[in-house]
Amino acid sequence: MALNIADLFEHAVDAVPERLAIACGDAEVSYRELEAGSNQLAHYLAAAGVGAGDHAGVYGRNSIELVEAFLACYKLRAIPVNVNYRYVEAELRYLFGEAELRALVFDRRYSDKVAALRPDFPDLRAVLAIDDGSGADLPPGAADFATAIARESADRDFGGRSSDDIYLLYTGGTTGYPKGVLWRHEDVWRTLGGGIDFVTGEPLVDEFEQIRRGTAGPAGLVRLATAPLIHGSAQWSTLPALFAGDSVVLMPQFDPHEVWRAVQRHRVNTIVLVGDAMARPLIEAYEQGGYDSSSVVAVSSNGSIFSATVKDQYLRLLPKVVITDAIGSSETGFTGLGFVSADTRRAEGPTVTAGPSTIVIDEHNRPVGPGEVGRIARGGHVPLGYYKDPVKTAALFAEVDGVRYTVPGDYARVEEDGSITLLGRGNTCVNTGGEKVYPEEVEGALKSFGSVFDAMVIGVPDERLGQRVAALVQPRDGQDLDLAELEAHLRTRIAGYKVPRSVWIVEQVGRTPAGKADHRWALRYAQEHAASTVTAASGRANPASGPANPASGPANPASGRANSASGPAAASATLRRG
């Protein structure tokens, strides 16, 4: 029995060939059509010399062709490498070299970057450009995706595969260059792909169980993934759905109103998103638009904070929907799950039931008790480590009572009932005067204030305290933000030492395409904008004539827009320390 991603997909193809597999924008394909396109691409890559163990870059926005690229690689036992389409040339150069790419599938809109890099990577054996409607010229040596694979066989005539085949996910890039996390196919399936019961920890009996369940009724579920496929959340929303014969709706880019139109058009049952950065604009678009949500039974947030305030918005407007929080990381897979509905009590923070193999440990690798904070650790099926980085790999693992756990640096507090509250990654923790402040907790408190739409918390240098808590805050459109009132509100929710002492008012909070915090943007923004004062009369921020942000800000997934090249006006206010 080979517990392999390609095999799991092919079981669904054989069971439900005419069922809708992927819808993206106006394009749709059945399982049979998705299989044919993936096979044609696999044959093209094989003819170009791409085989087992070779790395192929997948560089584009969501499309059916991008899904075909991932599947084609798995069919060949090659390894797809997710390439962030927001990367600048220097970051792309690093990733192309570090990942040792042998092939590249990319959107034509990125042709200028590919043309600049291609001469430095002669080992790229196949370079295929997806027609994305941009009209960009093909770079030298690249072929048109559709034209190139049209000549290839659509037959499934590949060799056998293994549970030991490699899945590779590049992660990070918000605080430094990305690093690749290596998994065996079986292990990542058991932790993220539905190969285990996430509540009980019981493994599925065999590789056919998902498709057996998916064909028990006349039709499968319809699942919508809001994040880009270059992010693990979207990959592991899409792949398990394909293993079960379900239909997947992908968004070419995140636009909250387009999401609801897709929900109506395809009668979507479950929506998967990444934290408040997607959840809040989505529910507010719903309230504005009067869309039909009667088909939706569940909304799930994966991999980023889903605050109590935003959950309350969903449960008020969609009272029949179940809200789930699934926490984890690229290095652990699933570590905990929370369920709330209109008739259940909501915790203030991202509090979940720990997964069966999840514990919280202290700095001496001992499990912590209720009320204590420690690092999340996950045993059982764990990754192999980081690609080409034995030092970081060694630091990733810890032995607890003779069992090997992966410990990526996420912190949590154990509650009295045994549940855990996620506090955030240790490398973003703010150490202020000896006190540790975890950004997610403060961000949740900030976003519970009525005129705050989004917020990001960082640590900035302080001569006396080492670091002080700072926040970049995005007000709601058309609303003033009274910082004195904000401070008073925060002090009813969090301890005084956690209240931000510096606040920058920004037009948009910088985030990755998947909605995660972009800490490099935040730190740069804080450094490049001069401080101002809070007027005693009103407490409102008084913008200083500081320097404009010279860099083009990152696209905000809430709107799909980027900050202007000159940067929005910013205000920084200094608040009292408690």
N, C-alpha and C positions, 0 to 999 in steps of 0.2 A: 504494500500500500504506500503510494507516494503522496504525501500531503504537500502538494505543490500548487502554487497559485494558478498556473496555466491549466493543470488538470481539473481543478475545481471549477474554473470557468467553462471548460469544455463539457463537463457533466451537464451544466445548465443548457448549453447550446444543443446537446443531444436530446434533452428532455423537452425544451420549449423553443424550438427554432424560430417560430413565427411571432413569439411574444415580443413586445417593445422592449429593447434593451436600454438604449440611450436616447434621450431627447436633449438637444442643446440649441437654444434659439429656435430657428425655424427648421432645423435639421433633425431627422429621426432615423434610427436604424433598428432593425430586429436583431435578435440573437444570431440568426443565420447570416445576416449582412455584416454584423460586427465581427463575426468569426471569419468571414471571407476576406474582409479588408485587413484584418490582423495577420491572416495567413499570407496574403500577398506581400505585405510589408516584411514579414519574417523571411520570405523567400528572397526578396530584394536584398535585405541585409546580409543574409547568408551568402548570396552570390558575390557580395562585396567583401567577403572575408570576415564578417562579424559572427562570432560563435560563442560557445559556452564560456562564461567568465568575463567576456568583453563588456565594456561600459559604453552605453549610448545615452547621450544627453537628450533630455526632453524639455524643450524651451518654448513655452507658449502659453497663451490663455486657454481657458477651457474650450474644448471642441471634441467632436467625435474622433477626429484624426489623432488627437493627443491620447485618447483612450486606446486607440489601435496601436499607438507606438508603445505604450506600456505593455500591452498584451503580447505584441509581437516579440518583444525582448524576452518575456517570460517563456514563450513557446520555444525560443531558441536556446534557453538556459543562459541568455545574456542578461545584463543587469542594467535596467534603466536608471538614469541619474536625473533627479529633479533639479531644474535650473530656474532660479528665481528670475522672472522677467523684469524685475525692478533693478537688477544689478547693473552697475556701471561697468565700463570696459575693464577697469582694474580688477574688480571682483570676478568678472567672467573669466579673465585671464587666469586668475588664481584657481578657480574651480575647474576649468578645462584641463589645466595641468595637473592639479592635485588628484582629480578623479580619473586621469589618463583616458580620456574619451577616445573611442574608436569610431563612433558614429554620432550624428546630430540630427534631430528632427526639430524644426523651429518654425515659428510664424514669420511670414515674409516681412512683417512690420519691423523685425529686428535685423534685417539684412545688412544694414550699415555696420552694426556691431560685429556680425559674423564675418563680413568682408574684411574688417580691420584685424580680426583675430586669426582667420584661417591660415595665412602664410606661416604663422608661428607654430602650427600644430599639423605637421605633415602626416601624422599617423591617423588622421580622420579619414576613414575609408569610404564613408558614405555621408553625404550632407543633403538633406531633403527639406524643402521649404513648403510649408502649408499655405495654400492660398487663403488669406484671411480678409480679402477685399481691400487691402491697403494700397495695392497697385505698386508696391515697392519692387525695384529691379532685383532679379536673382543675383546673389554674390557669385564671383567667379568660382567655378567648380561645383556649384550646387545644382540640384535637379528639382523640378517641380514634383511635389509629393504625389498628386493624383496621376500625373502622366507616367511617372516612374513605376508605380506599383501596378498600373493597369495591365501591363504586359506579363505580370507574374501569375503563377498558379495560385488558385484559391484553395487547393487541397490541403488537408491536414496530414502531412506525411513526414512529421518530425520524429526524431528519436525519443527514447525514453528519458524521463526526468527523475529528479530525486527530491526527497524532503530536505536534503542538505543544500539545495540550490540557494543562492544568496539574494536576499532583498536588501537594498541599500537606500537609506533616506538621509539626504543632507539636511541638517537642521542648524538653527542659530543664524548668525549674521546680523542680529540686532545689537550685540555688544562686541562682535569681532567676526573674523572670517568663519564661514560655515564648516562644520565637521560632519563626516559621514558615519552614520550608525549602521553597523552590519548585523543582519539577522539571518538565521536559517528560515526557509519558507515555512517549515512546520511550526517553529517557535513564534513567528510573527502572526501566523494564522491562529494559533492557540491564544494569543494575547490581544489581538486587534481584529482578526478576521472572522470571528464568530465560531471558532473551533472549540470553544469552551463556554459553559454557562457562566455568565459574568456574576451571577448572584451566588450560586452554589460552588462554582469551581469544577463542576463535573465536565469532563471532556466529551465531545461528541463521539459517537461510537465508531464512525468511519467517515471517509471523504464524501460519501453520498448523502449524509444526513441533512445537510442544508437544502439540497435540491429536492429531497423527499418531502421536507416540510413545505418548501416553496410551491410544490405541485399538489399539495393536499386539497386545495380549493381550486375553483375555476380560474382565478387570476391571482397574481402576486401583488405585493404592496407596491406603491409608487413612492419613491423616496427622492427628496430634493436636497442636494448638497450645495450650499451657498459659497463655500470656499473654493479657491483655485486648486487644481490638481497638483500644482507644485508643492502643496502643503499636505502633510500627512493626514490631516482631518478629512480632506476631500477624498484622498486615496482610500482611506479605510471607512468611508461612508459608501463609496462606489463599489469596491471589490466585494465585500460581503453581500451586497445586494445582488451583484452579478452571480455570485456563487449560489444564491437562493432562487434565481430566476425572476427576481423582481425587476421593476422598471426604474431607471435612474434619470432624474432631471438635473441637468447641469446648467449653470448660468454662465454665459460668455464673459460677463463681468457683473459685479455686484451692484444692482440697482434695486432698492427695496420695492418700488412699485412694479418693476418687471418681475420680481420674485412672486408677488401676489397674483400677477396676471398668469404666470406659469402655473401657480397652484390651482387657479380656476380652470385653466385650459386642460391640464393633465390630471385633475382630480387627485392631487398629491395627498398622501396619508401622513408622511413624516417629513419634518424639516430639520436639517442638521446645520447648525451655524457655529461660529466661533466667538463666544462671549458677547459682552455688551456692545462692542463696536459694531457688530452686525445686528444683534438682537434689538437694540433700542430703535435705530432708524426703521427697522422692519416693522415693529409693532406700531410705531407712530405713523408710518405710511398706511398701515391697515386701518387705523382710526380715521385717517384723512380720506381714504379712497372708497370705503364701503364695499370691500371685496367679499366674495363668497368663500368662506373658509370651512364650509360644512364637511368637507372630506378630510380635514386635518384632525388627527387623533393624538399626535405627539410632536413636541418641539424639543430638540436636544442640543445642548451646548457641549462642544468637545474642545478641551485643551486651553481654555481661557476663562476668565472670571465671568460668571453669569449672576449678577448681583440680585439681592432680594428685592430691591426697588423695581428692577426691570421684570423680574418674575411676577411681581404683583400686577404690573401692567398687562402681562399676557393673561394671567388668570382672571383679571377683571373683564378683559375684552373677549377672551376665548375660554370661558368657564368649563367647557367640556374637554379641554385639552390637558394632557399630562405633560409636565415639564420635567426633563431629566438633565442632570449634570453628570457628565462622564469626565473624570480627571485622569491625567496620565501625561506621559511625555514620549518623545521619540525613543528614549533609552529604556523606558519601562513598559510601554504599552499601557493597557488599562490598569488603573490602581484603585478606583473607587467610583461609586455610582450613587446619585441621589435622585429621589422621585418626589415631586410635589404636585398637588392638584388643588382645586378650588376649596376642598374641604380638609386640607392638611395644614399644619402649622409650618410656617417658613422660618428658617434660621436667618440670622442677619448676614452671615457670610457664606462662602461656598463650602458648605458642610455636607459630607457624603458618608455613606457606609463604605468602609474599607473593603477592597476586594479580598478574596480568600487567601491570596499569597502576599498581601500587603501589610507591612508593619511600619512603625515609626521608631527610629533609633536615635540615641544621643551620640556625642562625639567619641564615645568609647565603644560604639556599636552594640549598645545594650538597649532593649526595648524600653520606651518611656511609658509612664502611667498617665492617668487622667489629669488634665490641667497642665501637662508639660508639653514643651515644644521640642521637636526633633526633625530629623530628615526622613522623608518617605523612602522606604526600601521595598523592593519587590523581588520575591523568589519565584521558583518554578521555571517557566519558560522565559529565558532572558536572552538579550542579544549577545553576539560574540564580542562586541566592543566597537571601538572607533577605527575606521579605515586608516591604515598606515600611521597609527599613533599609539604605540605601546605604552607610553607614559600616561596619557589620558585614559587609556583602557584600564590600566592597573588601578587608577584612582576611581574608576567608575564602580568598582565592585567592593563588597565587604562581606566578611564571613560572620554570621550570627548563629551561635549555637550549632556550629558545624555545617550550616547551610549557606550557600552562596546567594547573595542578593545584589541587585543592581541599585546604586544609590546616586542618582544624577545631580542631587543638590537642591531638590524641592523641599521646602519646609512646611510642616503642618503641626497643628495642636490637637492632641487627643482630648476629646470631650468626655464628660462623666458617663455618658451612655455607650462609649466605645467608638462613636463616630469620629471622623477627623475633619478639621477645618483647614483648608488649603491656605497657606500664607504666602507662597511665592518662592521663586528661585533665590538661593542664597546670594548669588552674585549681584542681585539687584537690591538686597537688603540694605537699609540705611542705618549706619551705626552712629548715633548722635549722643555724645556725652556718655557713652557706655551702654546706652539703651538701644536695642534692636527694633527697628520699625520695618514692617513688611508692606511694600507698596500696595498690594491688592486690598488689604484691609482699609487703608486710608482712601484709596480710589473708590471703594464701595461707599464709604461715608460721604465723600465729595459728591458722588452721583445721586445720592439720596436727597440733595438740596434741589429745590424746585427749578431754579434757573440754570443749573449745570447740566449740560448735555453729555459731555465726555471729559475725562481727566486722566492724566498720567502723573505718577509720583516718582521722583528721583531724589538722590542725595547730591548735594552740592557742597564744595569745600567751605569749612568754617574754622577760623583761627582758634576759637575757644573750644568748640565742640568736636572738632575733627570733621564732621559732616552735619549739615542741617537738612531737615525734611523740606522739600520744595515740590511744587506742583505746577503743571501746565494745565490750564483749565479752559475748556471750550464752552462758552455760554450757549444757551438756546438762541436760535435766530430771533432777533428783534427784542431781546430782553437784556436789561442791565444786570450786572452782577455786583451786588453790594457785599464787599468783602468783610465788613464788620458783622453783617448778618450771617454770612457764610461761616465765619470763625465761631460765632455763638452757637450755630447749629452743630458744627463739628465737635464742640466741647460737650455736647449732650450725647455724642456717639462714641468718641474715642478719647483716650487719655491725653492730657495736655501736651505731653512730649511728642505725641504723634501728629499734632496739628501742624500743617505746613507753615513754616516761618517765612517762606518766599513763594509768591504766586505770580505766574505769568499768564496773562489773558491772551489766548491765541484764537485765531480764526478756525483752525482745525488742529486736532491732535494728530500727530504723525503716527501712522501705523503701517504694518506690513500688509501685503495684499490679502492676507488671511485674517486681518483684524487684530493681530498681536501688537503689543507695545514695541515701538521702534526707539530703543533707548539711546542709540547713537544720535538720532535726530533730536531727541529731547535735550541731551547734554549740549549738543552744538547750539541749539536754540537758546538755551539759558546762558551760554557763554557769549553769544553774539548780540544779546539785547541788554541795554543798560537798565538799571533798576529805576523805579519811580517811587512815588509815595502814595499813601492813602489819605484822602482829605478827611480832616477831623470831623467836618460837618456831616458828611454822608457815608464815609467809609468806602466810597467808590474808587476804583483804581484810577490813577492820574497818569496817563502814559507819558513816559519820558521820551525825549528826542534821541533815543538810542539808535544804534546802527540797524539798518534793515538786514534781514536774513538774506545773504547773497545766494544761498543755494535754493534750488527749486525743491519745495517740500514734497514729501511722499504723498501718493494718492491716498485719500481717506476712503476706506471701503464703504463708508456710509453714503457717499455721494459719487464715488468714482472720479472726483476732481482732484487736481493737485494744487497745492498752494502756488501762488503766483511767484514768478522769478524774483520779484523784489521782496517778497515775504510780507505777511500781514503785519499790521501794527501790533505791538505787544506792550503789555504793561506788567511790571513786576511790583508787587507790594510786599512789605515786610510786616509780618504779624507777630504778636506777642508770643513768648514761650511760656508754657504752663509749668 
